Amino acid sequence: MARGRAGRFARLALPCLLLVLAALPAQAQVYIPPPDDLVEELPVLPLDVDPVLPAPAPPPPSAPSTMSAEEAKAEARSTGAVLRGAYQGLTQEAGAAGQVPGYQESYPGQTQYYTNPEALQTDGAVAGWNSEAYRTANSTTRPTVDVTRSDLARATAIEANPDAYLEGMSADGSTGDCVPLPPGSGAPNTAEWTCHVGSQVVEQPRTCTSSLAVAEWNDTLYQYICVTSPSFAGCTSLAGNAQCRMTSSFPVPEYGLTVDYYDCDAAVSDPNAYLIATLPKPPPADAFAVVSNAYRCNAQGISDALTFDPVTGMPLQYVTGLQQCGSIASDPTCTRTSAAAAGLAERALCKTWEFVGDPFGGGGYLTCIEPAAPEEVYLCSSNVAGMTPESAVSKWFTQAWTDGACSIDPASCSLSSETCTAPGETRVIGGVAVTRPCWERTRTYLCQSVVGGGNDCGALEAQAGCSLAREVCLDDPPSADGSCAVSERVYSCPIPGTSEEPAQYICGGDVYCVNGDCEAVEREASDEFKDAVVALNALGQANAEFDEAALTLFRGTRESCSHKVFGLSNCCSGKGVPLLTPWLCSSAEKLLDEKDDAGLCHKVGTYCSSSFLGICVTKKDVYCCFQSKISRILQEQGRPQIGKPWGKPKTETCEGFSIFEFQQLDLSVMDFSEVYADFMEAAKLPDEAAALVQIQQKIADYFAAHKP
């Protein structure tokens, strides 16, 4: 009865789901006939008849004073075999049901819950808290056993196919064959590693140094006038000059002449062209203006003095209003220079003079015996408070970067970095202090070239335990002749730090173990519970992941990670392997690695995302990630059933199943062993039961709204 009901539940899971989807809003109404039999007819119970029990076996002899563990086991097996033979057919005897404690021929009063299931929860809670056994089982202080995933995985593997492990073993363990146990489902000890063979693109750095050329803008515009007539061509030298442009023309009909005006960028030597004006030429759009103030000062407190000839020592000129340097030297807008560079006249001041000759005889002269310290000259791009410039100049300048002998192919080279090697300097140009952010820069380019014979698989080929799993061509588009320039090789290798789990065996039936000592016990395995759990969870996932806009189920999201071919950068580690270069990976790639390790993603494949001259440089691994493991398993095992293969890695969109496609799936042949341990460990049954109640309520609401 239990097996039949579980089977009917699994077969009704999909129709129930479709009824729920049909009841959702914004969808076409579909008529669904009411079920023929909502309540299953109860079978007739067997009579309460006491079967004839076999005579009890004689008691075993007393144990000797000394007995080894093996002797005790042998005696226990012998006694068990005798008792088992005596009671083996008891359950098939007529009236065997009467031996069940509390059994009665009529259905108990609890059958009222068939038509009133809401009362079951309340009555159960009251009975539970009044039961000492219930309180003991739910006590937070009771001893617990930590069941690992590997334990459950092995149990479910044996449960799924018990005949492969249990048949052929006698009750006393004397005959039978031993069958190796399946490996546990704990942390994996192998992973996939990739390498590449073929042509590779190598990058080589190249540097170029450029200098900033700053020139004073002092171009002059020359304006000319000329005369032409039918018999005289006086404007030939101007009209045929590329540096000249005619600006206006005035005919003089009474004389049969035409007067033309020209602007020229350079002077023209022609007696028939008359220069009428020279004007400063407007600076270009990228020119910049610099205001330069020239200051002259001294640091000896001299306010007035005589200048002298440094050769003869004779006085030259009396000057007043001399300025003190003060803090001008620390002004960031000022640069110290020479008088000649600043366009000022050279001069020397004298502090002490001496008269040579007879002042009373009318003869003699002055000579400087103590010259003052040379005056300091500064060019400043702004006004200095408290000082008066000796000259002020405003000039326009042009600038242009001049590259040295540097051959860079823009098609194969890309700029990697740029460094200023002469920043923030002030240079005097044309008597003006010019400051620029950078006067010299060095650019580093990465230039690519293709070389053959690349192979970085040596380490994997030499590593013990690694085996080649497959080889994929990364050429995109593929070569017409079938050749492959770059291939990716995938090796299956042991994960460092892990070891292969030793083989273990089971001989005969189930194994009962106490303190490490195990004995074989014959049992009949049942796989209905796990199937029911998976079916419940599938219903819950379908209810949660239904896309009302697209009318699809179990839709995934496309995610990808990048890997440099023949390079260090690798953000695609694979399931169970940590990222090799996490500092080079984006946050999305790190999250993808976590989802893949959790079993939520399916790898669609690999494609070349960037290439140079047809050689792959960077590849991308594409995944479809889902909200749960069940969604991924349904996609992986459901697509082959309905002939819906995954798309190409470059274009796959991870679309879900339509309602019609999901209806065609046969969940009974799918392998959900990967999630059995998750259900048992996470105890998700209450959530799925709630989802089932919700589905049943929606079905009831639908029938209530569509009664004929």
C-alpha positions as CSV (number, residue, x, y, z in Angstrom):
1,M,0.0,0.0,0.0
2,A,2.8,2.4,0.9
3,R,4.7,1.7,-2.3
4,G,1.6,2.2,-4.4
5,R,0.7,5.5,-2.8
6,A,4.2,6.8,-3.2
7,G,4.2,5.8,-6.8
8,R,0.9,7.4,-7.4
9,F,2.2,10.6,-5.7
10,A,5.3,10.7,-8.0
11,R,3.0,10.3,-11.1
12,L,0.6,13.0,-9.9
13,A,3.4,15.5,-9.2
14,L,3.5,16.9,-12.7
15,P,-0.3,17.2,-13.3
16,C,-0.6,18.9,-9.9
17,L,2.1,21.4,-11.0
18,L,0.3,22.1,-14.2
19,L,-3.0,22.7,-12.4
20,V,-1.2,25.2,-10.2
21,L,0.2,27.1,-13.1
22,A,-3.1,27.1,-14.8
23,A,-4.6,28.7,-11.7
24,L,-2.2,31.6,-11.8
25,P,-3.5,35.1,-12.8
26,A,-3.0,36.6,-16.3
27,Q,-3.2,33.2,-18.0
28,A,-5.9,31.6,-20.3
29,Q,-8.5,29.5,-18.5
30,V,-8.2,25.8,-19.1
31,Y,-11.1,23.4,-18.2
32,I,-9.9,20.6,-16.1
33,P,-12.5,17.9,-15.3
34,P,-13.0,17.1,-11.6
35,P,-11.2,13.9,-10.4
36,D,-13.1,10.7,-10.5
37,D,-11.9,9.5,-7.1
38,L,-10.7,12.1,-4.6
39,V,-10.6,9.6,-1.6
40,E,-9.2,6.2,-2.1
41,E,-11.4,3.3,-1.0
42,L,-10.1,1.6,2.1
43,P,-9.3,-2.1,1.8
44,V,-10.8,-4.7,4.2
45,L,-8.5,-5.4,7.1
46,P,-7.4,-8.9,8.0
47,L,-9.0,-10.7,10.9
48,D,-7.7,-10.6,14.4
49,V,-6.7,-14.3,14.6
50,D,-3.8,-15.5,16.8
51,P,-1.5,-17.6,14.6
52,V,0.1,-20.8,15.9
53,L,3.6,-19.9,17.0
54,P,6.3,-22.5,16.7
55,A,7.6,-24.0,19.9
56,P,10.4,-21.9,21.4
57,A,13.9,-23.1,20.8
58,P,15.8,-24.5,23.7
59,P,17.8,-22.0,25.6
60,P,21.5,-21.8,24.5
61,P,24.0,-23.4,26.8
62,S,25.8,-21.3,29.3
63,A,28.8,-19.5,28.0
64,P,32.1,-20.9,29.1
65,S,34.1,-18.9,31.6
66,T,36.5,-17.9,28.9
67,M,35.3,-17.1,25.4
68,S,37.1,-15.1,22.7
69,A,35.3,-12.4,20.6
70,E,35.3,-14.7,17.5
71,E,33.8,-17.6,19.5
72,A,31.0,-15.2,20.8
73,K,30.2,-14.0,17.3
74,A,30.1,-17.6,16.0
75,E,27.7,-18.6,18.8
76,A,25.5,-15.5,18.2
77,R,25.3,-16.3,14.5
78,S,24.3,-19.9,15.1
79,T,21.6,-18.9,17.6
80,G,20.3,-16.2,15.2
81,A,20.2,-18.7,12.3
82,V,18.1,-21.1,14.4
83,L,15.6,-18.4,15.5
84,R,15.4,-17.0,12.1
85,G,14.4,-20.3,10.5
86,A,11.8,-20.8,13.1
87,Y,10.1,-17.4,12.7
88,Q,10.8,-16.8,9.0
89,G,7.3,-17.5,7.8
90,L,5.4,-15.9,10.7
91,T,4.5,-12.7,8.9
92,Q,2.8,-14.7,6.1
93,E,0.6,-16.8,8.5
94,A,-3.1,-16.1,8.6
95,G,-4.0,-13.7,11.4
96,A,-0.4,-12.4,11.7
97,A,-1.8,-8.9,12.0
98,G,-3.3,-9.9,15.4
99,Q,0.2,-10.0,16.9
100,V,0.7,-6.3,16.4
101,P,0.2,-4.6,19.8
102,G,-3.0,-2.6,19.8
103,Y,-4.4,-4.0,16.6
104,Q,-8.1,-4.1,16.0
105,E,-10.2,-5.4,13.1
106,S,-12.1,-2.1,12.5
107,Y,-10.6,1.1,11.5
108,P,-9.5,3.3,14.4
109,G,-11.1,6.6,15.2
110,Q,-8.1,8.4,13.6
111,T,-9.8,7.8,10.2
112,Q,-11.8,11.0,10.9
113,Y,-8.8,12.9,9.7
114,Y,-9.3,11.7,6.1
115,T,-12.0,14.3,5.7
116,N,-10.8,16.8,8.4
117,P,-7.0,17.0,8.0
118,E,-6.9,20.4,9.6
119,A,-7.6,18.9,13.0
120,L,-4.7,16.5,12.7
121,Q,-2.1,19.2,13.5
122,T,-3.9,20.5,16.6
123,D,-4.7,17.0,18.0
124,G,-1.1,15.8,17.2
125,A,0.5,18.7,19.0
126,V,-1.7,18.1,22.1
127,A,-0.9,14.3,22.1
128,G,2.8,14.9,21.5
129,W,3.4,17.2,24.5
130,N,1.5,14.7,26.7
131,S,3.7,11.8,25.5
132,E,6.9,11.1,27.3
133,A,8.4,9.4,24.3
134,Y,7.7,12.5,22.1
135,R,9.3,14.8,24.7
136,T,12.3,12.5,24.8
137,A,12.7,12.3,21.1
138,N,12.5,16.1,20.7
139,S,14.6,17.0,23.8
140,T,17.5,19.4,23.0
141,T,19.7,17.6,25.5
142,R,19.3,14.2,24.0
143,P,22.4,12.5,22.4
144,T,22.8,13.1,18.7
145,V,24.7,11.4,15.9
146,D,26.5,13.5,13.2
147,V,25.7,11.8,9.9
148,T,28.0,13.1,7.2
149,R,27.1,13.4,3.5
150,S,29.5,10.5,2.6
151,D,27.6,8.2,5.0
152,L,24.3,9.1,3.5
153,A,25.6,8.9,-0.1
154,R,26.8,5.4,0.4
155,A,23.6,4.4,2.1
156,T,21.5,5.8,-0.8
157,A,23.8,4.1,-3.4
158,I,23.2,0.7,-1.7
159,E,19.5,1.5,-1.3
160,A,19.1,2.4,-5.0
161,N,20.5,-1.0,-6.1
162,P,20.5,-3.4,-3.1
163,D,20.8,-6.5,-5.2
164,A,24.2,-5.4,-6.4
165,Y,25.5,-5.5,-2.8
166,L,23.3,-7.9,-0.8
167,E,22.5,-11.0,-2.9
168,G,24.5,-14.2,-2.6
169,M,25.2,-14.0,1.1
170,S,24.1,-16.6,3.5
171,A,22.5,-15.8,6.9
172,D,25.6,-16.8,8.8
173,G,28.0,-15.1,6.5
174,S,29.7,-18.3,5.5
175,T,29.0,-17.9,1.8
176,G,28.6,-15.0,-0.6
177,D,30.6,-12.5,-2.6
178,C,32.0,-9.2,-1.5
179,V,31.1,-6.1,-3.5
180,P,33.1,-2.8,-3.5
181,L,31.3,0.1,-1.9
182,P,30.8,3.2,-4.0
183,P,33.1,6.2,-3.1
184,G,31.8,8.7,-0.6
185,S,30.4,12.1,-1.7
186,G,32.6,14.2,0.5
187,A,35.2,16.7,-0.8
188,P,36.4,15.7,-4.3
189,N,40.0,14.6,-4.7
190,T,40.2,15.2,-8.4
191,A,39.7,18.3,-10.5
192,E,40.1,19.4,-14.1
193,W,43.1,21.4,-15.1
194,T,43.7,23.0,-18.5
195,C,46.7,23.8,-20.6
196,H,47.3,24.9,-24.2
197,V,49.3,23.8,-27.3
198,G,49.8,25.6,-30.6
199,S,50.6,29.1,-31.7
200,Q,50.7,31.7,-29.1
201,V,50.6,35.5,-29.0
202,V,53.6,36.9,-27.1
203,E,53.7,40.5,-25.8
204,Q,57.0,42.5,-25.7
205,P,57.3,45.9,-24.1
206,R,58.7,48.8,-26.1
207,T,59.4,52.3,-24.8
208,C,59.4,55.7,-26.6
209,T,60.5,59.0,-25.2
210,S,58.9,62.3,-26.3
211,S,59.9,65.8,-25.6
212,L,57.7,68.9,-25.4
213,A,58.9,71.6,-27.8
214,V,57.7,75.1,-26.7
215,A,58.2,78.0,-29.1
216,E,57.4,81.7,-28.9
217,W,54.6,82.7,-31.2
218,N,55.8,85.8,-33.1
219,D,54.5,85.1,-36.6
220,T,53.8,88.2,-38.7
221,L,51.0,88.7,-41.2
222,Y,52.1,90.6,-44.3
223,Q,49.4,92.6,-46.2
224,Y,50.1,93.4,-49.9
225,I,48.3,95.3,-52.6
226,C,48.7,94.8,-56.4
227,V,47.1,96.0,-59.6
228,T,46.1,94.1,-62.7
229,S,44.8,95.1,-66.1
230,P,44.2,93.3,-69.4
231,S,47.7,94.2,-70.5
232,F,49.5,94.0,-67.1
233,A,49.6,91.1,-64.6
234,G,50.9,92.8,-61.5
235,C,49.6,90.1,-59.0
236,T,51.2,87.0,-60.4
237,S,53.7,86.6,-57.5
238,L,50.9,86.8,-55.0
239,A,48.2,84.8,-56.8
240,G,50.5,81.9,-57.3
241,N,51.9,81.8,-53.8
242,A,50.5,79.1,-51.5
243,Q,51.2,81.3,-48.4
244,C,49.1,84.2,-49.7
245,R,45.3,84.6,-49.7
246,M,43.3,87.3,-51.6
247,T,41.1,89.1,-49.1
248,S,39.4,91.7,-51.3
249,S,39.3,93.0,-54.9
250,F,38.2,96.5,-56.2
251,P,37.7,97.1,-59.9
252,V,38.5,100.6,-61.3
253,P,36.5,100.6,-64.6
254,E,37.4,104.2,-65.6
255,Y,41.1,103.2,-65.9
256,G,40.5,99.5,-66.8
257,L,42.3,98.3,-63.6
258,T,41.6,96.0,-60.7
259,V,43.1,96.5,-57.3
260,D,43.6,93.3,-55.2
261,Y,44.5,92.9,-51.5
262,Y,46.4,89.8,-50.2
263,D,47.4,88.5,-46.7
264,C,50.6,86.5,-46.7
265,D,52.3,84.4,-44.0
266,A,55.7,85.3,-45.3
267,A,57.3,88.3,-47.0
268,V,57.1,88.4,-50.9
269,S,59.9,89.9,-52.9
270,D,58.2,91.4,-56.0
271,P,58.4,95.0,-57.2
272,N,54.8,94.8,-58.4
273,A,53.5,93.8,-54.9
274,Y,53.4,96.7,-52.5
275,L,53.6,96.0,-48.7
276,I,51.1,98.1,-47.0
277,A,51.1,96.7,-43.4
278,T,52.6,94.1,-41.1
279,L,50.4,92.7,-38.3
280,P,50.9,90.1,-35.5
281,K,49.4,86.9,-36.7
282,P,46.7,85.5,-34.5
283,P,47.9,82.5,-32.5
284,P,46.5,79.0,-33.2
285,A,43.7,77.5,-31.1
286,D,46.1,75.3,-29.1
287,A,48.5,78.2,-28.2
288,F,48.8,79.4,-24.6
289,A,49.7,82.9,-23.2
290,V,52.3,83.5,-20.6
291,V,52.6,86.8,-18.6
292,S,56.1,87.4,-17.4
293,N,57.2,90.0,-14.9
294,A,60.9,90.7,-14.5
295,Y,62.1,91.6,-11.0
296,R,65.6,92.8,-10.0
297,C,66.5,92.9,-6.3
298,N,69.4,92.7,-3.9
299,A,69.9,91.0,-0.5
300,Q,72.2,93.6,1.1
301,G,69.6,96.3,2.0
302,I,70.8,98.7,-0.7
303,S,68.1,101.1,-1.8
304,D,70.2,103.4,-4.0
305,A,73.8,103.2,-5.4
306,L,76.2,104.0,-8.2
307,T,76.8,101.5,-10.9
308,F,80.3,101.1,-12.1
309,D,82.3,99.6,-15.0
310,P,83.6,96.3,-13.9
311,V,86.7,96.8,-16.0
312,T,87.8,100.3,-15.0
313,G,85.9,100.6,-11.8
314,M,84.7,104.0,-12.9
315,P,81.1,105.1,-11.9
316,L,78.5,104.9,-14.6
317,Q,75.0,105.8,-13.3
318,Y,73.2,106.7,-10.0
319,V,70.1,104.5,-9.5
320,T,67.5,104.7,-6.9
321,G,64.5,102.7,-5.8
322,L,66.4,99.4,-5.5
323,Q,64.3,96.6,-4.2
324,Q,65.0,94.0,-1.5
325,C,64.6,90.3,-2.5
326,G,62.7,89.2,0.6
327,S,60.6,86.1,0.0
328,I,60.5,86.3,-3.8
329,A,62.9,83.3,-4.0
330,S,60.2,81.0,-2.4
331,D,57.4,82.2,-4.7
332,P,56.3,79.2,-6.8
333,T,55.4,81.4,-9.7
334,C,59.0,82.9,-9.9
335,T,62.1,81.5,-11.5
336,R,65.6,82.9,-11.0
337,T,67.4,83.7,-14.2
338,S,70.0,86.2,-15.6
339,A,69.5,89.8,-16.6
340,A,70.3,88.9,-20.2
341,A,67.8,86.1,-20.3
342,A,65.1,88.3,-18.8
343,G,65.8,91.1,-21.4
344,L,67.3,93.5,-18.8
345,A,70.6,95.4,-19.0
346,E,73.5,94.1,-17.1
347,R,74.7,96.3,-14.2
348,A,77.0,96.2,-11.1
349,L,76.5,98.1,-7.9
350,C,79.2,99.5,-5.7
351,K,79.0,99.8,-1.9
352,T,82.3,101.7,-1.2
353,W,84.1,104.3,-3.3
354,E,87.6,105.7,-3.1
355,F,88.8,109.0,-4.6
356,V,92.1,108.8,-6.3
357,G,94.2,112.0,-6.9
358,D,94.5,115.4,-5.3
359,P,91.1,116.8,-4.4
360,F,92.6,120.2,-3.7
361,G,94.8,120.4,-6.8
362,G,91.8,119.9,-9.1
363,G,92.7,116.4,-10.3
364,G,91.5,112.8,-9.5
365,Y,88.7,110.3,-9.9
366,L,86.4,107.9,-8.1
367,T,87.0,104.1,-8.2
368,C,84.9,101.3,-6.6
369,I,86.9,99.5,-4.0
370,E,84.0,97.3,-2.6
371,P,81.5,96.0,-5.2
372,A,78.0,95.0,-3.9
373,A,76.8,91.4,-4.3
374,P,75.4,90.8,-7.8
375,E,71.7,91.6,-8.1
376,E,69.2,88.7,-8.4
377,V,66.8,88.6,-11.4
378,Y,63.5,86.7,-11.3
379,L,60.9,86.0,-13.9
380,C,57.4,85.6,-12.4
381,S,54.1,84.6,-14.1
382,S,52.2,86.7,-11.6
383,N,52.5,89.9,-9.6
384,V,54.6,89.8,-6.5
385,A,53.1,91.8,-3.6
386,G,55.3,94.8,-2.5
387,M,57.5,94.8,-5.5
388,T,57.5,96.6,-8.9
389,P,58.5,94.7,-12.0
390,E,61.3,96.2,-14.1
391,S,59.6,94.9,-17.2
392,A,56.3,93.1,-18.0
393,V,55.8,91.0,-21.1
394,S,52.9,88.9,-22.3
395,K,53.6,86.4,-25.0
396,W,51.9,83.5,-26.8
397,F,53.6,80.1,-27.1
398,T,52.9,77.0,-29.1
399,Q,53.7,73.5,-28.0
400,A,54.1,70.1,-29.7
401,W,55.4,66.7,-28.7
402,T,58.3,65.5,-30.7
403,D,58.9,61.7,-30.8
404,G,62.4,60.3,-31.1
405,A,63.3,57.4,-33.3
406,C,60.4,55.1,-32.3
407,S,58.6,52.7,-34.6
408,I,55.3,51.6,-33.1
409,D,52.7,49.8,-35.2
410,P,49.3,50.8,-33.9
411,A,47.7,47.7,-35.3
412,S,49.8,45.4,-33.1
413,C,50.8,47.6,-30.2
414,S,48.7,49.1,-27.4
415,L,49.7,51.7,-24.9
416,S,50.4,50.1,-21.5
417,S,51.7,53.0,-19.4
418,E,52.9,56.6,-19.6
419,T,55.3,58.3,-17.2
420,C,56.4,61.9,-17.0
421,T,60.2,62.0,-16.6
422,A,60.5,65.9,-16.4
423,P,57.4,67.1,-14.5
424,G,56.6,70.7,-13.4
425,E,59.7,72.5,-14.6
426,T,60.0,76.2,-15.4
427,R,62.1,77.1,-18.4
428,V,63.0,80.5,-19.8
429,I,62.0,80.8,-23.5
430,G,62.2,84.1,-25.3
431,G,62.9,85.9,-22.1
432,V,59.7,84.6,-20.5
433,A,59.5,82.0,-17.7
434,V,57.3,79.1,-19.1
435,T,56.1,76.4,-16.7
436,R,54.5,73.2,-18.1
437,P,53.2,70.2,-16.2
438,C,55.5,67.9,-18.2
439,W,58.4,68.5,-20.5
440,E,59.4,64.9,-21.2
441,R,57.4,61.6,-21.1
442,T,58.1,57.9,-21.6
443,R,55.4,55.7,-23.1
444,T,55.5,51.9,-22.7
445,Y,53.7,49.9,-25.4
446,L,52.9,46.2,-25.4
447,C,53.4,44.9,-28.9
448,Q,52.0,41.5,-29.9
449,S,53.5,39.0,-32.2
450,V,52.7,35.3,-33.1
451,V,55.1,32.5,-32.5
452,G,54.6,28.8,-33.0
453,G,55.3,25.8,-30.9
454,G,53.7,26.9,-27.7
455,N,53.1,24.2,-25.1
456,D,52.4,24.7,-21.4
457,C,51.2,21.2,-20.7
458,G,54.6,19.8,-19.6
459,A,53.8,20.1,-15.9
460,L,50.4,18.3,-16.2
461,E,51.8,15.6,-18.5
462,A,54.6,14.9,-16.0
463,Q,52.4,15.0,-12.9
464,A,51.6,11.6,-11.5
465,G,47.9,10.7,-11.5
466,C,46.9,13.2,-14.3
467,S,45.2,11.8,-17.4
468,L,44.0,13.6,-20.6
469,A,40.2,13.9,-20.5
470,R,39.6,15.8,-23.8
471,E,41.0,18.4,-26.2
472,V,39.1,21.4,-27.6
473,C,40.1,23.6,-30.5
474,L,39.8,27.3,-29.6
475,D,39.9,28.7,-33.2
476,D,37.0,31.0,-33.9
477,P,36.0,30.8,-36.7
478,P,37.4,27.3,-37.2
479,S,39.8,26.6,-40.1
480,A,38.3,25.5,-43.4
481,D,41.0,22.8,-43.8
482,G,40.3,21.3,-40.3
483,S,43.6,22.4,-38.8
484,C,43.7,24.0,-35.4
485,A,46.1,26.8,-34.4
486,V,45.4,26.7,-30.6
487,S,44.0,23.8,-28.6
488,E,42.9,23.5,-25.0
489,R,43.8,20.2,-23.3
490,V,41.8,19.2,-20.2
491,Y,43.5,16.9,-17.7
492,S,41.9,15.2,-14.7
493,C,44.4,15.5,-11.8
494,P,44.3,14.8,-8.1
495,I,43.8,17.9,-6.0
496,P,47.0,18.8,-4.0
497,G,46.6,18.0,-0.3
498,T,44.0,15.2,-0.9
499,S,44.4,11.5,-1.1
500,E,42.3,8.8,-2.9
501,E,39.8,7.1,-0.5
502,P,40.8,3.5,0.0
503,A,38.4,0.9,-1.5
504,Q,35.9,-0.6,1.0
505,Y,33.6,-3.6,0.6
506,I,30.3,-5.0,1.8
507,C,29.7,-8.7,1.9
508,G,26.1,-9.9,1.8
509,G,23.2,-7.9,3.3
510,D,23.0,-4.7,5.2
511,V,25.7,-4.1,7.8
512,Y,25.0,-3.6,11.4
513,C,27.9,-2.2,13.4
514,V,28.6,-1.6,17.0
515,N,31.8,0.0,18.2
516,G,33.5,-0.8,14.9
517,D,32.4,-4.5,14.8
518,C,30.0,-5.1,11.9
519,E,27.7,-8.0,11.1
520,A,25.6,-8.7,7.9
521,V,21.8,-8.5,8.3
522,E,19.5,-9.2,5.4
523,R,16.9,-6.5,4.8
524,E,14.7,-5.3,2.0
525,A,15.7,-1.8,0.8
526,S,13.1,0.8,0.0
527,D,13.7,3.8,-2.2
528,E,10.3,5.4,-2.0
529,F,11.1,7.9,0.6
530,K,13.9,9.7,-1.3
531,D,11.8,9.7,-4.5
532,A,8.9,11.3,-2.6
533,V,11.2,13.9,-1.1
534,V,12.7,14.8,-4.5
535,A,9.2,15.0,-6.0
536,L,8.1,17.4,-3.3
537,N,11.1,19.6,-3.7
538,A,10.7,19.6,-7.5
539,L,7.1,20.9,-7.0
540,G,8.3,23.6,-4.6
541,Q,11.1,24.7,-7.0
542,A,8.6,24.8,-9.9
543,N,6.3,26.9,-7.9
544,A,9.1,29.3,-6.9
545,E,10.8,29.6,-10.3
546,F,7.8,29.9,-12.6
547,D,8.3,33.0,-14.9
548,E,4.8,34.4,-15.5
549,A,6.1,36.8,-18.2
550,A,7.9,34.2,-20.3
551,L,5.8,31.2,-19.1
552,T,8.9,29.1,-18.4
553,L,10.3,27.1,-15.5
554,F,13.8,26.7,-14.2
555,R,15.4,29.5,-16.2
556,G,19.1,30.0,-15.5
557,T,21.5,33.0,-15.8
558,R,24.4,33.1,-18.1
559,E,27.7,33.7,-16.3
560,S,31.3,33.5,-17.6
561,C,34.9,33.7,-16.4
562,S,38.1,34.6,-18.4
563,H,41.4,32.7,-18.8
564,K,44.5,34.0,-20.5
565,V,45.7,31.5,-23.1
566,F,49.4,30.8,-22.3
567,G,49.2,33.4,-19.5
568,L,49.1,33.7,-15.7
569,S,45.6,35.2,-15.4
570,N,43.0,32.5,-14.7
571,C,39.6,33.2,-13.2
572,C,38.2,29.8,-14.1
573,S,39.3,27.2,-11.5
574,G,36.6,24.6,-11.9
575,K,34.5,22.9,-9.2
576,G,36.3,22.1,-6.0
577,V,39.4,24.1,-6.9
578,P,40.1,27.6,-5.5
579,L,40.8,30.5,-7.8
580,L,44.5,30.6,-8.9
581,T,44.7,34.3,-9.4
582,P,41.8,35.9,-7.3
583,W,43.5,39.3,-7.4
584,L,43.0,39.4,-11.2
585,C,39.4,38.4,-11.1
586,S,36.2,40.5,-11.0
587,S,33.7,40.2,-8.2
588,A,31.3,38.5,-10.6
589,E,33.9,35.8,-11.5
590,K,34.5,35.2,-7.8
591,L,30.8,34.8,-7.1
592,L,30.6,32.4,-10.1
593,D,33.3,30.2,-8.5
594,E,31.3,30.0,-5.3
595,K,28.1,29.1,-7.1
596,D,30.0,26.4,-9.1
597,D,31.5,24.9,-5.9
598,A,28.0,24.8,-4.4
599,G,26.7,22.7,-7.4
600,L,24.4,25.4,-8.8
601,C,26.1,25.8,-12.3
602,H,26.4,23.8,-15.4
603,K,29.4,24.4,-17.7
604,V,28.2,25.0,-21.2
605,G,31.7,25.2,-22.8
606,T,34.6,27.4,-23.8
607,Y,35.0,29.9,-26.6
608,C,37.7,32.4,-27.7
609,S,36.7,35.9,-26.6
610,S,39.7,37.8,-28.1
611,S,42.3,37.0,-30.7
612,F,45.2,38.5,-32.6
613,L,45.8,37.7,-36.2
614,G,43.4,34.7,-35.8
615,I,45.3,33.3,-32.8
616,C,43.3,33.1,-29.6
617,V,44.6,35.3,-26.8
618,T,41.8,35.1,-24.1
619,K,39.1,32.4,-23.7
620,K,35.9,32.4,-21.7
621,D,34.2,29.5,-19.9
622,V,30.4,29.9,-20.0
623,Y,28.1,28.6,-17.3
624,C,24.4,28.4,-16.7
625,C,23.7,28.9,-13.0
626,F,20.4,28.1,-11.3
627,Q,18.6,28.7,-8.1
628,S,19.0,25.2,-6.7
629,K,20.8,21.9,-7.5
630,I,17.4,20.3,-8.5
631,S,17.0,23.0,-11.1
632,R,20.4,22.3,-12.5
633,I,19.8,18.5,-12.5
634,L,16.4,18.9,-14.2
635,Q,18.1,21.0,-16.9
636,E,21.0,18.6,-17.4
637,Q,19.0,15.4,-17.5
638,G,15.8,16.9,-18.9
639,R,17.2,18.5,-22.1
640,P,18.3,15.2,-23.6
641,Q,14.9,13.7,-23.0
642,I,13.1,16.3,-25.1
643,G,15.9,16.9,-27.7
644,K,16.8,20.3,-26.5
645,P,20.6,20.5,-26.5
646,W,22.6,23.3,-25.0
647,G,23.6,26.1,-27.4
648,K,27.0,27.2,-28.4
649,P,29.0,28.7,-25.5
650,K,29.2,32.1,-27.3
651,T,25.4,32.4,-27.7
652,E,23.8,30.2,-25.0
653,T,21.1,32.1,-23.0
654,C,20.2,29.5,-20.4
655,E,16.5,29.6,-21.2
656,G,14.0,27.5,-19.1
657,F,11.5,24.9,-20.0
658,S,8.1,25.8,-21.4
659,I,5.1,24.3,-19.7
660,F,4.7,21.9,-22.6
661,E,8.4,20.9,-22.4
662,F,8.2,20.3,-18.7
663,Q,5.1,18.2,-19.1
664,Q,7.1,15.8,-21.4
665,L,9.9,15.2,-18.8
666,D,10.0,11.8,-17.0
667,L,11.4,12.5,-13.6
668,S,11.2,8.9,-12.6
669,V,14.3,8.0,-14.6
670,M,16.4,11.0,-13.5
671,D,19.3,10.5,-11.0
672,F,18.8,12.8,-8.0
673,S,21.3,11.1,-5.8
674,E,23.4,14.2,-5.6
675,V,20.7,16.0,-3.6
676,Y,19.5,13.2,-1.3
677,A,22.1,14.0,1.4
678,D,21.2,17.7,1.1
679,F,17.6,16.9,1.9
680,M,18.4,14.7,4.9
681,E,21.0,17.1,6.2
682,A,19.0,20.3,5.8
683,A,15.7,18.8,6.9
684,K,13.7,20.6,4.2
685,L,10.6,18.4,4.5
686,P,8.5,21.0,6.5
687,D,9.1,23.6,3.7
688,E,8.1,21.2,1.0
689,A,5.1,20.0,2.9
690,A,4.0,23.7,3.1
691,A,4.5,24.0,-0.6
692,L,2.3,20.9,-1.2
693,V,-0.5,22.3,1.0
694,Q,-0.3,25.5,-1.0
695,I,-0.6,23.6,-4.2
696,Q,-3.6,21.6,-2.9
697,Q,-5.3,24.8,-1.8
698,K,-4.9,26.4,-5.2
699,I,-6.4,23.3,-6.8
700,A,-9.4,23.4,-4.5
701,D,-9.8,27.2,-5.2
702,Y,-9.7,26.5,-8.9
703,F,-12.5,23.9,-8.7
704,A,-14.5,26.1,-6.4
705,A,-14.3,29.0,-9.0
706,H,-15.1,26.8,-12.0
707,K,-18.1,24.7,-10.9
708,P,-20.5,24.0,-13.7
